[in-house]
Amino acid sequence: MSQNVYVFSNETIEKMKQYYHKTLTATPQGAIFRAKTSHAVITAYKSGKVLFQGSNPQEEIGLWADEGKENTVSKKITTPSANSSYYPPETLFSSSHIGSDEAGTGDYFGPITVACAYINKSQIPLLKELGVKDSKNLTDDTIIKLAKEIAQMRIPYSLLNLHNPKYNILQKRGWSQGKMKAMLHHHAIQKLLTKIDTNHYDGILIDQFCEPGIYKRHIASEQGKLPEKTYFMTKAESYSIAVATGSIIARASFVKEMDKLSEKIGFELKKGASKLVDQTIARIIREQGEDTLNTCAKLHFANTQKAKKYL
């Protein structure tokens, strides 16, 4: 019997309890609820952990895996096994390939940015020499500098920004953040494929944020199809220079967009989703009104409610 453990915010667990209210069963000690569907048994614990187990838990996980990521402590995402068709071959990292990554998904303020880059194997040594690596291990100033150097190398890439007003519209339509990310990656990759000779790349590697099956369902719901030789891997930017390049381009764009929003609002918007962000939200509401948040924030994040204690 397959078992999967995820960690969710209290808000998401309450939403899950309401969603499964017709299938609730006896609640075990230490749990908030247990529900049994035709696919799985779902048990939510007071610690925030939710256990999905049964014959086909992925059917239920697909409904919730991307909910409330900004509030999760951890989230289990299993990289496909080495014998899976979605697992990248070892040779991919030293060959010509496409890498795709995103930024801004856990930040209350600012857009989601997704970038994918095509790296010819002859460019890999120079990119490594420049210091291209996972953007999470670089300062924003270094990222901006590296993005300029990448641009000077005329590396083919595609960049998409999902700005806050559109993000909030999609979220209200029922799109999870996971579906938004999947569609952004899909469109960015499709756009890049039109720029390059597809005979000259050995694969596409996406920094994995959900199970490949869920990703495929997301894009299929909008008539999208997974390109051939597409692979998924967690922490892919640590292995693939193409994913690391996409990561830097995406982060540089996010930083620039945050600077633009800060200038428009009139003061610095904090990155992340911390208490400082809550205090910034309260200041915006006091000085400019709550409607202003729609132009610069991901409104469904729990920070929107947390900020009210500072008003």
C-alpha positions in Angstrom: 0.0 0.0 0.0 1.5 3.3 -1.1 2.0 6.0 1.6 2.8 9.7 1.1 3.3 12.4 3.7 2.9 16.1 3.0 2.9 19.1 5.4 0.2 21.8 4.9 -0.9 25.0 6.6 -3.8 24.9 9.1 -5.9 26.8 6.6 -5.4 24.1 3.9 -6.1 21.3 6.4 -9.4 23.0 7.4 -10.3 23.3 3.7 -9.5 19.6 3.2 -11.7 18.7 6.1 -14.6 20.6 4.6 -14.0 19.1 1.2 -14.1 15.5 2.6 -16.9 16.1 5.0 -19.1 13.4 3.4 -16.4 10.7 3.7 -15.1 11.4 7.2 -14.5 8.3 9.4 -13.4 7.8 13.0 -10.6 10.2 13.9 -7.5 8.6 15.4 -5.7 10.1 18.5 -3.6 13.1 17.6 -5.4 13.7 14.3 -7.7 16.4 13.1 -9.7 14.2 10.7 -9.6 11.0 8.7 -11.4 10.5 5.4 -11.8 7.5 3.2 -12.4 7.8 -0.5 -12.4 5.3 -3.3 -8.8 6.2 -4.0 -7.2 6.6 -0.6 -7.4 7.2 3.1 -6.4 10.7 4.1 -5.4 11.4 7.7 -4.5 15.0 8.8 -2.6 15.4 12.1 -2.3 18.4 14.4 1.4 18.7 13.5 0.3 19.8 10.0 1.3 16.4 8.5 -1.2 14.7 6.2 -0.8 11.1 5.3 -2.2 9.8 2.0 -2.3 6.0 1.8 -4.2 3.4 -0.2 -4.4 1.9 -3.7 -4.2 5.2 -5.6 -3.2 8.1 -3.3 -1.9 10.3 -6.2 -5.5 11.0 -7.2 -6.1 12.8 -3.9 -2.6 14.2 -3.6 -3.2 15.9 -7.0 -6.0 18.0 -5.4 -3.8 19.4 -2.6 -0.1 18.9 -3.3 0.4 22.6 -4.4 -2.0 24.2 -1.9 -0.4 26.6 0.6 3.2 26.1 -0.4 4.1 29.4 1.1 3.1 28.1 4.5 4.5 24.6 4.4 7.5 23.5 6.5 8.3 20.7 4.0 6.7 18.9 1.2 7.4 15.4 -0.1 8.2 15.3 -3.8 9.7 12.1 -5.0 12.1 12.3 -7.8 11.4 9.6 -10.4 13.5 6.5 -9.9 16.5 5.8 -12.1 14.6 3.3 -14.2 11.7 5.8 -14.8 11.3 7.4 -18.2 11.1 10.7 -16.4 14.5 10.4 -14.7 17.3 12.2 -16.6 20.1 10.0 -18.0 23.5 10.8 -16.4 24.8 11.9 -19.8 22.2 14.7 -20.0 24.2 17.0 -17.6 27.2 17.1 -19.9 25.2 17.3 -23.2 23.3 20.1 -25.0 20.0 20.4 -23.2 17.2 22.7 -22.0 16.7 23.5 -18.3 13.7 25.2 -16.7 13.2 26.7 -13.3 11.1 29.3 -11.5 11.3 32.1 -8.8 8.8 34.0 -6.7 6.5 31.0 -5.8 7.0 31.3 -2.0 7.0 35.2 -2.0 3.9 37.0 -1.0 4.8 40.0 -3.0 5.8 39.9 -6.7 5.1 37.7 -9.7 6.0 34.1 -10.4 8.8 34.1 -13.0 9.7 31.0 -15.1 12.8 30.8 -17.3 14.2 28.0 -19.5 17.5 28.1 -21.2 19.2 26.1 -24.0 22.8 25.3 -23.2 25.1 23.9 -25.9 27.5 21.4 -24.3 30.4 23.6 -25.6 29.2 26.5 -23.3 29.1 24.4 -20.1 32.8 25.0 -19.0 32.5 28.8 -19.4 29.2 29.0 -17.5 30.8 27.0 -14.7 33.8 29.3 -14.7 31.5 32.3 -14.5 30.0 30.8 -11.3 26.6 29.8 -12.7 25.0 27.6 -10.1 21.8 27.3 -8.1 20.5 30.8 -7.6 19.4 30.0 -4.0 23.1 29.9 -3.1 23.8 33.3 -4.6 23.1 36.9 -3.5 20.7 39.0 -5.6 23.5 41.3 -6.6 25.5 38.3 -7.9 22.4 37.0 -9.7 21.9 40.3 -11.6 25.5 40.4 -12.6 25.5 36.7 -13.8 22.2 37.3 -15.7 23.9 40.1 -17.7 26.9 37.9 -18.5 24.5 35.1 -19.6 22.8 37.6 -21.9 26.1 38.6 -23.4 26.7 35.0 -24.3 23.6 35.1 -26.4 22.2 31.9 -24.9 18.7 31.2 -26.2 16.2 31.4 -23.4 12.5 32.1 -22.7 11.2 34.1 -19.8 7.6 34.4 -18.6 6.2 36.5 -15.8 2.9 35.9 -14.2 2.0 39.2 -12.6 -0.1 39.5 -9.5 -3.4 40.7 -10.9 -3.5 37.8 -13.4 -2.3 35.4 -10.7 -5.1 36.4 -8.4 -7.7 36.0 -11.2 -6.5 32.4 -11.9 -6.4 31.5 -8.3 -10.0 32.6 -7.9 -10.9 30.5 -10.9 -9.7 27.5 -9.0 -6.2 27.2 -10.4 -3.6 25.9 -7.8 -0.2 27.5 -7.8 1.1 24.2 -9.1 -1.1 24.4 -12.2 0.1 28.0 -12.8 3.7 26.9 -12.6 3.1 23.9 -14.8 1.5 26.1 -17.5 4.3 28.7 -17.2 7.0 26.0 -17.6 5.1 24.5 -20.5 4.6 27.7 -22.4 8.2 28.9 -21.8 9.6 25.6 -23.1 7.3 25.7 -26.1 8.5 29.2 -26.9 12.1 28.2 -26.6 11.7 25.2 -28.8 10.7 27.6 -31.6 14.0 29.4 -31.3 16.4 26.5 -31.5 17.1 23.6 -33.8 15.4 20.7 -32.0 17.8 18.2 -33.6 20.6 19.7 -31.4 19.3 19.0 -27.9 19.3 15.8 -25.9 16.5 16.5 -23.5 14.5 19.0 -21.4 15.0 19.0 -17.6 12.4 20.7 -15.3 13.2 21.4 -11.7 10.6 19.2 -10.2 7.9 20.9 -8.0 5.2 18.2 -8.3 5.0 14.6 -9.5 5.4 14.2 -13.3 1.9 12.7 -13.6 0.4 15.7 -11.9 2.4 18.0 -14.2 1.1 16.2 -17.2 -2.5 16.4 -15.9 -2.1 20.2 -15.4 -1.0 20.9 -18.9 -3.4 18.4 -20.4 -6.3 20.2 -18.8 -5.3 23.2 -21.1 -4.7 21.0 -24.1 -1.0 20.8 -23.6 1.2 17.8 -24.3 4.6 16.9 -22.7 7.4 17.2 -25.2 9.5 14.1 -25.9 12.6 13.7 -23.8 11.3 15.7 -20.9 12.7 14.8 -17.5 12.0 15.8 -13.9 14.4 16.1 -11.0 14.3 17.7 -7.6 17.2 20.2 -7.0 18.0 19.9 -10.7 19.9 23.2 -10.6 22.6 21.5 -8.6 23.2 19.0 -11.4 22.3 20.8 -14.6 24.0 24.0 -15.8 20.9 24.6 -18.0 18.5 24.5 -15.0 20.9 26.7 -13.0 21.0 29.2 -15.9 17.2 29.2 -16.0 17.1 29.7 -12.2 19.4 32.7 -12.4 17.4 34.3 -15.3 14.1 33.7 -13.4 15.5 35.1 -10.2 17.0 38.2 -11.8 13.7 38.9 -13.4 11.9 38.5 -10.1 14.3 40.9 -8.4 13.8 43.5 -11.1 10.0 43.2 -10.9 10.1 43.6 -7.1 12.1 46.7 -7.5 9.5 48.1 -10.0 6.6 47.2 -7.6 8.5 48.8 -4.6 9.0 52.0 -6.6 5.3 52.0 -7.6 4.1 51.4 -4.0 6.6 54.0 -2.6 8.6 51.8 -0.3 10.4 48.5 -0.2 8.4 45.4 -0.5 9.9 42.6 1.5 10.7 39.2 -0.1 9.5 35.9 1.3 6.5 35.5 3.6 7.8 36.5 7.0 6.5 38.7 9.8 8.2 41.6 8.1 6.0 40.9 5.1 2.9 41.0 7.3 3.9 44.4 8.7 4.5 45.7 5.1 1.0 44.5 4.1 -0.5 46.4 7.1 1.3 49.5 6.0 0.0 49.3 2.5 -3.6 48.8 3.7 -3.3 51.7 6.1 -1.7 54.1 3.6 -3.2 53.0 0.2 -6.1 50.7 0.9 -6.5 46.9 0.7 -7.4 47.0 -3.0 -3.7 48.0 -3.7 -2.6 44.5 -2.6 -4.2 43.0 -5.8 -1.6 44.8 -7.9 1.5 43.5 -6.0 0.6 40.4 -3.9 -0.6 36.8 -4.0 -3.8 37.4 -2.0 -4.6 33.9 -1.0 -1.4 33.6 1.1 -2.1 33.4 4.8 -0.1 36.6 5.2 -3.1 38.6 4.1 -5.0 37.6 7.2 -2.0 37.6 9.5 -1.4 41.3 8.7 -4.6 42.4 10.2 -3.2 42.1 13.7 -0.9 45.0 12.8 -3.7 47.3 11.7 
